[in-house]
Amino acid sequence: MDYQKRYNFELNPRKSHELWNVEGDAFKHAFMSADMALNMGQLPSLAIGIYHENETPNNPSGEWNMDSWNNNQGRIIAKEIKREYGNNFKTLSTKQQEDIIAEKVMQKMKSGELITSPDDKRKFNGIIEK
């Protein structure tokens, strides 16, 4: 929620569902995927993302698509950060690392590269996830 205050991305007004099917949801998925990919690797980030999306029974296709798309964007962000910072990224404090990830996520959100609604018509085509 610190980043929500900093960047003022949209939250769901529904109590206990603030990060559901809005910009906050997109931020959460992209941020966590990037963080996992940077700390555990691309494959564990992918596997955990798939597991998370498949553990919800009857997960609506629009929500699955949105979350899987944004999980993938997070893994792309991790690759960008590795290219830009190399091994120096690991020498930064956790807060500095998280701030870098958050800034990249917000850049993607502002440029329209994240899906912020389950009604978005773009389709995620990750073969493994399906």
Summary of the structure (lengths in Angstrom):
residues: 130
radius of gyration: 14.2
end to end distance: 30.9
largest distance: 42.2
contacts: 387
relative contact order: 0.18
helix: 65%
strand: 0%
